[in-house]
Amino acid sequence: MRFFFPARKTSQSCRRSDTARSATSGAHARRNVLGFALASSTLIGIGTVAYSVHMSQHAEALIEGARARLEAPFVQAPGVDRVQASSAVAALEEAVEMGRNENEVRGLLHYARALEDLQRGDLILAEGELESANRFVGENADLLVLAAALSRGRLLETDAQQEIARALTLEPDHTRGLLLAADIALDAEDSDLARAHLTHLASLVPDSSTVHNRLGLALESDGDLEAAERELRDAVRLDRQGHDALINLGRLLRSANRHREALDAFEAAVTRAASDPDALFGRGLARAANGDVQGAEADFRRAAELAPNDAEPLLALGDLQRDLGSVQEAVTTYRVAIDREDADAASWLKLGNSLALLEDYEAATHAFEAAIRRAPELSAAYNGLGASLMHRDQRDEAISALERAASLDPTDPNPLMNLALMSEAEGPLDAQRAWERVLTVWPNSPIATRRLARLPRG
């Protein structure tokens, strides 16, 4: 009996089977590696897309946030100087760094930078940024309003008027444009145009304290003081924190000799803004009018400290000292004020009058001459000069100055009285004619009447 032992066959079969299994296993392994690679690639791709979407959304949020600041509601930012330009610039710069380089975004960035430069007072840089903004987005109402603000800042009145007119032609309801247009009209003393712009603006933003405040100023300029007061009181009512309307109201009331009410307004302004020199200066004037001399002096000195380039508080302090009889102190104060600002003829006139009271006629002459150089049509300066020259025995020069004063202000009797005093040295007839000339300007003048009564009868 043969027994067959298929050992070799079995062994080869097993090897083939092992080889097949090995091949199969390798294929599976390769498929697993490929699958892992594909899966990883897919995850990376998904992550990249997600990150890209996130960055795109972030950039868009930055741009929209910048727009929200630049286009803030009028009540929050009524003028271009109140817009949050710096934060808008930072947001837009970050968006540009993230790849948002389209013209609209670049134009918006240059516009925001121009606003920022304007708010810093750098008008040259602002103009350069504005030109760049125009290149990217072209002329629009916002850019024209900013251009008008820059022209106004450079005292280019005609340019400002033309630019704001073009802005309002493009967008008649541009609120900041209407406010700036009103300010430009007020600068030009065109109260009718200012009122028209502000009335339109009030219809668009009826609850704006800023609008009522400006409308009050326009009405005051037009001489309608009752309506001006109503608008200013509305402005105060609508703004429980600001102080500008209170200062304007106080000034209006003081000009109407309602000094107690004016003091109340200025007190409220100082309470809201204790370091505002205009509020303190106004309160000082109101205190002086109400007899509080010490309080007025303190306010004038504090206002002068807070506004070191402003001569007005010191001039008011000098007036107070002069009226109290401290003329030498007043002279010193006036000189300090003139050191701050020497272009105002009235400052030199005040100094000259005080020096004349001290009988320092030579120094007074120089002060009056300085006033005349700054305001050649100032009658009071010619009168003071004539009186000072008269005391210095410079008769011909004195007569010339006094006659000039009389011709510049035919209603002022003072130059004629000084001429009449000089005429008394010429004889009774000349003196009589001179004092009778005084009576033509100042009928029943007690001084002229007494002087004429003293003249010898011929």
C-alpha positions as CSV (number, residue, x, y, z in Angstrom):
1,M,0.0,0.0,0.0
2,R,1.4,3.2,-1.0
3,F,1.0,6.1,1.2
4,F,1.3,9.4,-0.4
5,F,2.8,12.2,1.7
6,P,2.1,15.5,-0.2
7,A,4.6,17.3,1.9
8,R,6.3,19.3,-0.9
9,K,3.1,20.3,-2.5
10,T,1.8,21.4,0.8
11,S,4.8,23.4,1.6
12,Q,4.8,25.2,-1.7
13,S,1.1,25.9,-1.4
14,C,1.7,27.2,2.0
15,R,4.4,29.5,0.7
16,R,2.2,30.7,-2.1
17,S,-0.6,31.3,0.5
18,D,1.8,33.2,2.8
19,T,3.0,35.2,-0.1
20,A,-0.5,36.1,-1.1
21,R,-1.3,37.0,2.4
22,S,1.8,39.1,2.6
23,A,0.9,40.9,-0.6
24,T,-2.6,41.4,0.5
25,S,-1.4,42.8,3.8
26,G,1.0,45.2,2.1
27,A,-1.7,46.4,-0.2
28,H,-3.9,47.1,2.8
29,A,-1.1,48.8,4.6
30,R,-0.4,51.0,1.5
31,R,-4.1,51.8,1.3
32,N,-4.1,52.7,5.0
33,V,-1.1,55.0,4.6
34,L,-2.7,56.6,1.5
35,G,-6.0,57.0,3.3
36,F,-4.2,58.6,6.3
37,A,-2.4,61.0,3.9
38,L,-5.6,61.8,2.1
39,A,-7.4,62.4,5.4
40,S,-4.6,64.5,6.7
41,S,-4.5,66.5,3.5
42,T,-8.3,67.0,3.8
43,L,-8.0,68.2,7.4
44,I,-5.2,70.6,6.5
45,G,-7.3,71.9,3.6
46,I,-10.3,72.3,5.8
47,G,-8.2,74.0,8.4
48,T,-6.7,76.4,5.8
49,V,-10.1,77.2,4.4
50,A,-11.5,77.8,7.9
51,Y,-8.6,80.1,8.8
52,S,-8.9,81.9,5.5
53,V,-12.6,82.5,6.2
54,H,-11.9,83.6,9.7
55,M,-9.3,86.1,8.6
56,S,-11.5,87.4,5.8
57,Q,-14.3,87.9,8.3
58,H,-12.0,89.6,10.7
59,A,-10.7,92.0,8.0
60,E,-14.3,92.7,7.0
61,A,-15.2,93.4,10.7
62,L,-12.3,95.8,11.0
63,I,-13.4,97.7,7.9
64,E,-17.0,97.8,9.1
65,G,-15.9,99.0,12.5
66,A,-13.8,101.8,10.9
67,R,-16.8,102.8,8.8
68,A,-19.0,102.9,11.9
69,R,-16.5,105.3,13.5
70,L,-16.1,107.5,10.5
71,E,-19.9,107.6,9.9
72,A,-20.9,108.0,13.5
73,P,-24.3,109.5,14.2
74,F,-24.3,113.3,14.1
75,V,-25.4,113.7,17.7
76,Q,-22.3,111.8,18.8
77,A,-19.9,113.5,16.4
78,P,-21.4,116.6,14.9
79,G,-18.2,117.9,13.3
80,V,-15.3,116.3,11.5
81,D,-13.1,117.2,14.6
82,R,-15.2,114.9,16.7
83,V,-15.0,111.8,14.6
84,Q,-12.9,108.9,16.1
85,A,-10.4,109.0,13.3
86,S,-7.4,107.4,15.1
87,S,-9.2,104.2,16.0
88,A,-10.5,104.0,12.4
89,V,-7.0,104.4,11.0
90,A,-5.7,101.6,13.2
91,A,-8.5,99.2,12.1
92,L,-8.0,100.0,8.4
93,E,-4.3,99.7,8.5
94,E,-4.7,96.2,10.0
95,A,-7.2,95.3,7.3
96,V,-4.8,96.4,4.6
97,E,-2.0,94.3,6.2
98,M,-4.4,91.3,5.9
99,G,-4.6,91.8,2.2
100,R,-7.6,94.1,1.8
101,N,-6.0,96.4,-0.8
102,E,-9.0,97.3,-2.9
103,N,-9.4,101.0,-3.9
104,E,-12.3,101.6,-1.6
105,V,-10.5,100.4,1.5
106,R,-7.3,102.3,0.6
107,G,-9.3,105.4,-0.1
108,L,-11.1,105.1,3.3
109,L,-7.8,104.7,5.0
110,H,-6.4,107.9,3.5
111,Y,-9.6,109.7,4.4
112,A,-9.3,108.6,8.0
113,R,-5.7,109.6,8.1
114,A,-6.6,113.1,6.7
115,L,-9.2,113.4,9.5
116,E,-6.6,112.4,12.1
117,D,-4.1,114.9,10.8
118,L,-6.8,117.7,10.8
119,Q,-7.6,116.9,14.4
120,R,-3.9,117.2,15.3
121,G,-3.7,120.5,13.5
122,D,-1.4,119.3,10.8
123,L,-3.2,120.7,7.7
124,I,-0.4,120.1,5.3
125,L,-0.3,116.3,6.0
126,A,-4.1,116.3,6.0
127,E,-4.2,117.8,2.5
128,G,-1.7,115.1,1.2
129,E,-3.8,112.3,2.6
130,L,-7.0,113.9,1.1
131,E,-5.4,114.0,-2.3
132,S,-4.5,110.3,-2.0
133,A,-8.1,109.5,-1.0
134,N,-9.4,111.3,-4.0
135,R,-7.1,109.2,-6.3
136,F,-8.5,106.0,-4.9
137,V,-12.2,106.7,-4.7
138,G,-12.8,110.0,-6.6
139,E,-14.6,113.1,-5.4
140,N,-17.6,112.6,-3.0
141,A,-19.4,114.6,-0.4
142,D,-17.4,113.4,2.6
143,L,-14.1,114.3,0.9
144,L,-15.4,117.7,-0.1
145,V,-16.6,118.4,3.4
146,L,-13.2,117.6,4.7
147,A,-11.6,119.7,2.0
148,A,-13.8,122.7,3.0
149,A,-12.8,122.1,6.7
150,L,-9.1,122.2,5.7
151,S,-9.6,125.4,3.6
152,R,-11.4,127.0,6.5
153,G,-8.5,126.1,8.8
154,R,-6.1,127.8,6.4
155,L,-8.4,130.9,6.2
156,L,-9.1,130.3,2.5
157,E,-12.7,131.6,2.7
158,T,-13.5,131.4,-1.0
159,D,-12.2,127.9,-1.4
160,A,-14.1,126.7,1.7
161,Q,-17.3,128.2,0.4
162,Q,-16.9,126.6,-3.1
163,E,-16.0,123.2,-1.7
164,I,-18.9,123.0,0.8
165,A,-21.3,124.2,-1.9
166,R,-20.2,121.3,-4.1
167,A,-20.5,118.8,-1.2
168,L,-24.1,119.9,-0.6
169,T,-24.9,119.7,-4.3
170,L,-23.9,116.1,-4.2
171,E,-25.6,115.3,-0.9
172,P,-28.0,118.1,0.2
173,D,-28.8,116.3,3.5
174,H,-25.1,115.8,4.5
175,T,-25.4,116.7,8.2
176,R,-21.8,117.5,8.9
177,G,-21.6,119.4,5.7
178,L,-24.6,121.5,6.7
179,L,-23.1,122.3,10.0
180,L,-19.8,123.3,8.4
181,A,-21.6,125.3,5.8
182,A,-23.3,127.2,8.6
183,D,-20.0,127.9,10.3
184,I,-18.4,129.1,7.1
185,A,-21.4,131.4,6.6
186,L,-21.1,132.7,10.2
187,D,-17.4,133.4,9.5
188,A,-18.5,135.5,6.5
189,E,-21.1,137.3,8.7
190,D,-23.8,135.9,6.4
191,S,-26.4,135.1,9.1
192,D,-29.2,134.6,6.6
193,L,-27.3,131.7,4.9
194,A,-26.2,130.3,8.2
195,R,-29.8,130.3,9.5
196,A,-31.0,128.5,6.3
197,H,-28.4,125.7,6.7
198,L,-29.1,125.3,10.4
199,T,-32.9,125.3,10.0
200,H,-32.6,122.5,7.4
201,L,-30.2,120.7,9.7
202,A,-32.6,121.0,12.6
203,S,-35.3,119.3,10.6
204,L,-32.9,116.4,10.1
205,V,-31.5,116.2,13.7
206,P,-34.0,118.0,15.9
207,D,-32.5,116.8,19.2
208,S,-29.0,118.0,18.6
209,S,-27.7,120.5,21.1
210,T,-25.0,121.5,18.7
211,V,-27.5,122.6,16.1
212,H,-29.6,124.7,18.5
213,N,-26.4,126.3,19.9
214,R,-25.2,127.3,16.4
215,L,-28.7,128.5,15.5
216,G,-28.7,130.7,18.6
217,L,-25.4,132.2,17.5
218,A,-26.8,132.9,14.0
219,L,-29.9,134.5,15.4
220,E,-27.8,136.6,17.8
221,S,-25.6,137.8,14.9
222,D,-28.8,138.7,13.1
223,G,-30.0,140.8,16.1
224,D,-32.9,138.5,17.1
225,L,-31.8,138.2,20.7
226,E,-35.1,136.8,22.0
227,A,-35.1,133.9,19.5
228,A,-31.4,133.4,20.1
229,E,-32.0,133.0,23.8
230,R,-34.7,130.4,23.1
231,E,-32.3,128.3,20.9
232,L,-29.5,128.5,23.4
233,R,-31.8,127.4,26.3
234,D,-32.9,124.5,24.1
235,A,-29.2,123.6,23.5
236,V,-28.6,123.6,27.3
237,R,-31.6,121.5,27.9
238,L,-30.6,118.9,25.3
239,D,-27.0,118.6,26.6
240,R,-26.7,117.9,30.3
241,Q,-22.9,117.5,30.2
242,G,-21.5,120.0,27.7
243,H,-20.8,123.7,28.5
244,D,-20.5,125.5,25.2
245,A,-24.2,126.5,25.1
246,L,-24.0,127.7,28.7
247,I,-21.1,130.0,27.9
248,N,-22.9,131.4,24.9
249,L,-26.1,131.9,26.9
250,G,-24.2,133.6,29.7
251,R,-22.5,136.0,27.2
252,L,-25.9,136.8,25.6
253,L,-27.4,137.5,29.0
254,R,-24.5,139.7,30.1
255,S,-24.7,141.8,26.9
256,A,-28.4,142.4,27.8
257,N,-27.3,143.5,31.3
258,R,-29.0,140.5,32.9
259,H,-25.9,140.0,35.1
260,R,-27.5,137.7,37.7
261,E,-28.8,135.3,35.1
262,A,-25.5,135.5,33.3
263,L,-23.6,134.6,36.4
264,D,-25.9,131.5,36.9
265,A,-25.1,130.3,33.4
266,F,-21.4,130.8,33.8
267,E,-21.5,129.1,37.2
268,A,-23.1,126.0,35.6
269,A,-20.5,126.1,32.8
270,V,-17.6,126.2,35.3
271,T,-19.3,123.3,37.3
272,R,-19.2,121.2,34.1
273,A,-15.8,122.3,32.9
274,A,-13.7,123.7,35.7
275,S,-10.6,124.1,33.6
276,D,-12.2,125.9,30.6
277,P,-10.8,129.4,30.4
278,D,-13.8,130.8,28.5
279,A,-16.1,129.6,31.3
280,L,-13.9,131.2,33.9
281,F,-13.4,134.4,32.0
282,G,-17.2,134.7,31.5
283,R,-17.8,134.1,35.2
284,G,-15.2,136.7,36.1
285,L,-17.0,139.3,33.9
286,A,-20.4,138.4,35.5
287,R,-18.9,138.5,39.0
288,A,-17.5,141.9,38.4
289,A,-20.8,143.2,37.1
290,N,-22.5,141.8,40.2
291,G,-19.9,143.5,42.5
292,D,-17.8,140.4,43.4
293,V,-14.5,142.0,42.7
294,Q,-12.3,139.4,44.5
295,G,-14.1,136.6,42.7
296,A,-13.7,138.3,39.4
297,E,-10.0,138.8,39.9
298,A,-9.5,135.2,40.9
299,D,-11.4,134.0,37.7
300,F,-9.4,136.4,35.4
301,R,-6.1,135.2,36.9
302,R,-7.1,131.5,36.6
303,A,-8.3,132.0,33.0
304,A,-5.0,133.7,32.1
305,E,-3.1,130.7,33.5
306,L,-5.2,128.2,31.6
307,A,-4.9,130.1,28.3
308,P,-1.3,131.3,28.3
309,N,-1.5,132.7,24.8
310,D,-4.8,134.6,25.3
311,A,-4.5,138.3,26.3
312,E,-8.2,138.9,27.0
313,P,-8.4,137.7,30.6
314,L,-5.4,139.9,31.5
315,L,-7.0,142.9,29.7
316,A,-10.1,142.4,31.8
317,L,-8.0,142.1,35.0
318,G,-6.2,145.3,34.0
319,D,-9.6,147.1,33.5
320,L,-10.7,145.9,36.9
321,Q,-7.5,147.2,38.5
322,R,-7.8,150.5,36.7
323,D,-11.4,151.0,37.8
324,L,-10.4,150.3,41.4
325,G,-7.8,153.0,41.2
326,S,-4.8,150.7,41.0
327,V,-3.6,152.3,37.8
328,Q,0.1,151.3,38.1
329,E,-1.0,147.6,38.6
330,A,-3.2,148.0,35.6
331,V,-0.3,149.3,33.5
332,T,1.8,146.3,34.5
333,T,-1.0,143.9,33.7
334,Y,-1.7,145.5,30.3
335,R,2.0,145.2,29.4
336,V,1.9,141.4,30.2
337,A,-1.2,141.1,28.1
338,I,0.5,142.9,25.2
339,D,3.5,140.6,25.5
340,R,1.1,137.7,24.8
341,E,-0.7,139.4,21.9
342,D,0.5,142.8,20.6
343,A,-1.6,142.9,17.5
344,D,-4.8,144.2,19.1
345,A,-5.1,148.0,19.0
346,A,-7.5,148.1,21.9
347,S,-4.7,146.7,24.2
348,W,-2.4,149.5,23.3
349,L,-5.3,152.0,23.7
350,K,-6.0,150.7,27.3
351,L,-2.3,151.0,28.1
352,G,-2.1,154.5,26.7
353,N,-5.1,155.7,28.7
354,S,-3.7,154.3,31.9
355,L,-0.2,155.8,31.3
356,A,-2.0,159.2,30.7
357,L,-3.7,158.8,34.1
358,L,-0.3,158.4,35.6
359,E,0.8,161.5,33.7
360,D,3.5,159.6,31.8
361,Y,2.6,161.3,28.6
362,E,5.8,160.3,26.7
363,A,5.1,156.6,27.2
364,A,1.4,157.2,26.6
365,T,2.2,158.8,23.2
366,H,4.1,155.7,22.1
367,A,1.2,153.5,23.2
368,F,-1.3,155.5,21.3
369,E,0.9,155.5,18.2
370,A,1.2,151.7,18.4
371,A,-2.6,151.5,18.6
372,I,-2.9,153.7,15.5
373,R,-0.4,151.6,13.5
374,R,-2.6,148.6,14.2
375,A,-5.9,150.4,13.6
376,P,-5.5,153.6,11.5
377,E,-9.2,154.5,11.8
378,L,-9.4,154.2,15.6
379,S,-10.7,157.6,16.7
380,A,-10.0,157.1,20.5
381,A,-6.3,156.5,19.8
382,Y,-6.0,159.8,17.9
383,N,-7.8,161.5,20.8
384,G,-5.4,160.0,23.4
385,L,-2.5,160.9,21.2
386,G,-3.7,164.5,20.8
387,A,-4.2,164.9,24.5
388,S,-0.8,163.5,25.3
389,L,0.9,165.7,22.8
390,M,-1.0,168.7,24.2
391,H,0.5,168.0,27.7
392,R,3.9,167.7,26.0
393,D,3.5,171.2,24.5
394,Q,3.5,169.8,21.0
395,R,0.6,172.1,19.9
396,D,0.5,171.7,16.2
397,E,0.9,167.9,16.3
398,A,-1.8,167.8,19.0
399,I,-4.3,169.8,17.0
400,S,-3.7,167.6,13.9
401,A,-4.3,164.4,16.0
402,L,-7.5,165.8,17.6
403,E,-9.0,167.0,14.4
404,R,-8.3,163.6,12.9
405,A,-10.1,162.0,15.9
406,A,-13.1,164.3,15.4
407,S,-13.4,163.5,11.7
408,L,-13.2,159.8,12.4
409,D,-16.0,159.9,15.0
410,P,-18.2,163.0,14.6
411,T,-20.4,161.9,17.5
412,D,-17.5,161.9,20.1
413,P,-17.3,165.2,22.0
414,N,-13.9,164.4,23.6
415,P,-11.6,165.5,20.8
416,L,-13.6,168.7,20.5
417,M,-13.3,169.4,24.2
418,N,-9.5,168.9,24.1
419,L,-9.4,171.3,21.2
420,A,-11.5,173.8,23.1
421,L,-9.1,173.6,26.1
422,M,-6.2,174.4,23.9
423,S,-8.2,177.3,22.3
424,E,-8.5,179.0,25.6
425,A,-4.9,180.1,25.3
426,E,-5.7,181.8,22.1
427,G,-8.3,184.2,23.5
428,P,-12.0,184.4,24.5
429,L,-13.3,184.5,21.0
430,D,-11.5,181.3,19.9
431,A,-12.5,179.6,23.1
432,Q,-16.1,180.5,22.6
433,R,-16.2,179.1,19.1
434,A,-14.5,175.9,20.2
435,W,-16.9,175.3,23.2
436,E,-19.9,176.1,21.0
437,R,-18.6,173.4,18.6
438,V,-18.7,171.0,21.5
439,L,-22.4,171.8,22.1
440,T,-23.2,170.8,18.5
441,V,-22.1,167.3,19.3
442,W,-23.1,167.2,23.0
443,P,-26.1,169.6,23.5
444,N,-26.4,171.0,27.0
445,S,-22.9,169.7,27.9
446,P,-22.3,170.8,31.6
447,I,-18.6,171.1,30.9
448,A,-19.0,173.3,27.8
449,T,-21.8,175.3,29.6
450,R,-19.5,176.0,32.6
451,R,-16.5,176.9,30.4
452,L,-18.6,179.3,28.3
453,A,-20.0,180.9,31.4
454,R,-16.4,181.6,32.7
455,L,-15.4,183.4,29.5
456,P,-15.1,187.2,29.8
457,R,-17.9,189.0,28.0
458,G,-16.7,191.3,25.3
